[in-house]
């Protein structure tokens, strides 16, 4: 089978199209023929050596959607079923076939394409865990979402609206209309002086919950928009803990996308309340110096800057999309 293979951790340009034996599913695993694979900042992190102890050679790709080719005992799925799955942290999604654990996959939403489903796994799963499982967001509450145009942020805006909460986004002006189309009631420009005070004016007393995917200065400013006794959930794990005052409680977390969470996302998708945007797709091998045009899976890239799931092909088209995309700040 064809794979995008990293023999060394030298960044995304070190990935080459290669051939590897097809894996066999063990008990509790499914072998998935990949029709869509998401590309995210985590993939760049893996390929740049940001995850110590990674065994080489390594096939990147942490989120896939496709059709079950074979299943081990106890996998809970059958050949021919359409599924989507998190492969984190083992990877393997940039391939024609990928192994997925039974507890990290679910039936694909009926109203989503393969590319849409793949682009939703980590971004949507992280947003759901942050808002619902950890943030305990309730109908009628307000939530401020930083880095709102990103893969996590855009899903969070939609999930919050679906819950019946009021989402407010933090983004640069070019993303305002986009976020409002997803359900954001207000969008604040983090470049503007006093933007957190504007948010607090829009919600007298302050928001109930902060979901922060930006970190740094934006995180500190956003905390000023949280009400006394409110909650804050941080997606960016930084060496300097957030300074929480006024009775605000908070935590940082790294998401674990499992079957129940994927099933929740699927219900939202099928209800028309959640959909990741997709810009296009190309096949494995297209544009690669290692192979000609192919007919393998499309790879949907979740671009945090522009918040689009964009078709990309390992190895060379990934780098081309990265360098040629429209640059929007989060």
N, C-alpha and C positions, 0 to 999 in steps of 0.2 A: 504494500500500500504506500501511497505518497504521503509524506509528512514534511512539515517545516521543522528542521532539526538545528539545534544549537550545539556545536561541539565545544564551544567556549562561551563564556559570558562577556561578550564584547559589545553589547547593545543590539538593537534590532537589526542592524546591518550585518551581524555575524550569523544570521539565520540563513540556512540554505535548504532548497528543496531536495529531498532525498527519498530513498526507498527503505522501508523497514518491514519486517515480518508482521503480519496481522496478529494482534494479541487474542488470547482466548479468555473468556470470562470465567472467573472463579465463582465459588458460592457467594451469593449476595452482590453480584456484579452483573451488569448488562453491557454488551458490546453494541455500540450505537454507530450506525452509518451517518456521518456528519453531513448535514445539509446547511447548517449555519453555525458559525462560531464567533463569539464576541471578542473584540480586541479592546483592552482597557489599559489604564495607567499601570495596573498591577502587572500586566505582561511586560511592559517596559521595565518595571522594577525587577522582575525575575531575570530578564535578559541582561540587566545592568549589574547584577550581583547583589541586589538589595535584599535577598533572602538567603542568608548563610546556610551552608550545608546542602545546597541543591546538588543532586547527583547529575553528572554529565555522562553521555549526551542527554539533552533535554528537549522535549517537544512542548512548546508553549501552548497557551490556549486554555482558559479556565472556565469557559461557559459555552455550552453547545446546545443545539437542537437538531434532532434527526429521527431516524427510524431504527427501532431495535432490530439488530441483525441476529443476535443470539443472546441467551440469558442463562446464567448459572442458577443453581438451586437457591430458592429463597429470594430471587431478585424481585418478584412481585410484578413482573411485566412479561409480555410474550413477544416473539418475533413479529414484526409488522406494526407494532404500536408506535405512534408518534410521541416522543418524549422530549423534555428539555432538562438540563442537568448542570449542576456545579461540579467542576473537577478540581476545585481548589483544595490543597495546594499542589497536587500531583501533576496537574496540567495534562497535556495530550490532546487538546482540542483542535490544534492546527494539523489535522490529519484526516484521511478518508474514513478511518474507523477510530473510535475512542472508547475506553473503558470508563464506565460510570458506576458508582456505588449505589445500591438500592435505596439507601437513606438520603441520597442527595439528588434524586431525580423524581420527576412526576410527569403525568400525562400532559402533553402540550395543550395550551388553550386552543379551543376550536376556532376562535376568531383571530388567531395570530398566524402570520407566516413564519417560516423557519428563521428568517433573519430577525424578525421582530422578537420572537421568543428567545433566541440566543442573546440578543442585546438587552434583555430584561433581567436575566438571571441574577447577576451580582448587584447591579444598580438598583433594581426593584427590590431584591431581597434585603439589601442593606437598608434601604429607605423604610421598608415595612418593619424590620426589627427595631430601627431607631425610633420610629414614630409610635408604633403600637405596643411592641413587646417591652421596650425599655422606657419610652417616653410616656406611655399610658395616655395617649391623646384621646380626648373624648369629643363627642358631638357638641358643637357650640363653643369649643375652645379655640384659641388663636395660636398659631405656630409661625415663627419666623424661621425661614430656611435660607441659609447662606449658600453660596455657590449653586444657586438655584437652577441655572441652565444646564448643569452637569448631569451625568447619567443617574446619579443618586438623587440630586436635587429635583430634577424634572419628574422623576417617579414620585418623590415625596410630595410635591405640589398636588399631583393627581390623587394620591392615596389619601392625603389630608382632606381634600375636597370630597372624596368618596365617603369618608367617615362622617362628614357633616361638620367638620371643623373649618376654620377660616385660615387659609394659608397666605402668608406674606412672603415675597421673595426678595432676595438681595442679589443684584446683578448690575451689569453695565447697561446703559440705555438701549443699545441695539437689540437686547433680549427682552425688552419690556412687553412688546406685543405677543411674542411667543409664549412667555410665562402667563400672561393674562389669558391666552387661549387655552392654557392647561387648567385654569381655575384660580390663579393667584388674584386675590382681591386688591393688593397693592404691590408695587415693585419699587424698591429703593436703590438708588445709585450709590454704591459704596465709595465712589470717588468724591461724592459731594460732602462738603463739610457739614457735620451735624446730622448725617443721615439717620443715625440711631435715634436721635431726638424726634425726627420726623416720624419714625416708626412708632415711637411711644405716643406721639400726638394722635396718630391714626387709631391707636388702641389705648385709650386713657387708662392709666395705671400700669400698662405694660402687657406684653404677650404672656400666655401661660407656659409656652414651651419654646425653646430654641433648639433647632437641629442644625449643627454647625459642621459644614464640610470644608470650610476655608482655612480655619486656624489663624495664627498670627494676629496682626492688628485688627483684622475684621472680626475675629472671634471676640477680642476684648471689647470692641465697640458694640457688637451685637448683644453682649451680656447686659449692657446698659438699657436695652429695650425690653428686658425680661421683668416681669412684675416681682414684687417682694414675695418670697415663698414659692416662686415659680420653679420650673425644671429646665435643665440644659443637657443635651446629649451631643457628644463630640465624636466626629468620625475621624478626625486627624489626631493620631497619637503623637504628642510632642514631648520633648524632654522637660519642658516647663509646664507644670499643671496649671489649669485655669484657676484664677483667683476668684472664688465664689463668695459673695457677700449677700447681705439683705435676706438671708434665709433661703437662698437659691440652692437647690440640690442638683447634682450633676454627675455624669460618668462618661468615660471614653470607652469605646469598644471596637473590636474587629468582628465583623459579621460572620456568622456561619449560616450559609444558605442550605436548608434541608428540605425534605419532602413536604412537611406541613406548610412551610413558608411558600414554597413554589405552588402548592395547591391553592393557598390564599390568593396569590398573585393571579393565578389562572382564573379564579372566580371573578376577580375585578376586571380582567381583560375581557372575559366573555360577557360581562355585564355592560361593556362599553365605557368603563370608568378608568381604564389604564391602557396606554399604548405607547411604546417607545417609537420615536420617529426613525425611519430608515431612509438613507439617501441613495442606496444602490448596492450592487454586489458584483463581484467578478469571481472567476473560478480559480481554484488552486492551479498554479502553473502559469497563469496569464501574466505576462510581464516579467517572468522570472528569467534570470540568465541561465538557470539550471534546466529549464524545460520550456517547451512551447505552450501554446494555449491548451488548457485542460478543460475537463468537465467535472471537476470535483466540487466540494461544497463552497458556497459563498461565505464570506467572513464579514460579519457586521461589526463595524468599529464604533464603540461608544466614545465619542470625542468630548472630553470634559469641557474643552474651551468653547466649542460651538454647539455642544449638546445635540449631536446627531449620530445615529448609528450609520456608519459609512462603510460601504463595501471595500474590503481590502484583501490582498492576496499575499501570503508569505511566499518567498521572503521579500522580494523587491518592491511589490506594490504597497506593502505596509509602510516602508520608508517614504515612498512617493506621496502617499496620502498624508503622512505626518508633516512633510515639508510643504505641501501644496495646499493645505486646507485653509479655509477662511478663519482668520484669527479674531475671536471674540473673547473678551475677558469674562470670567465666570460671574 
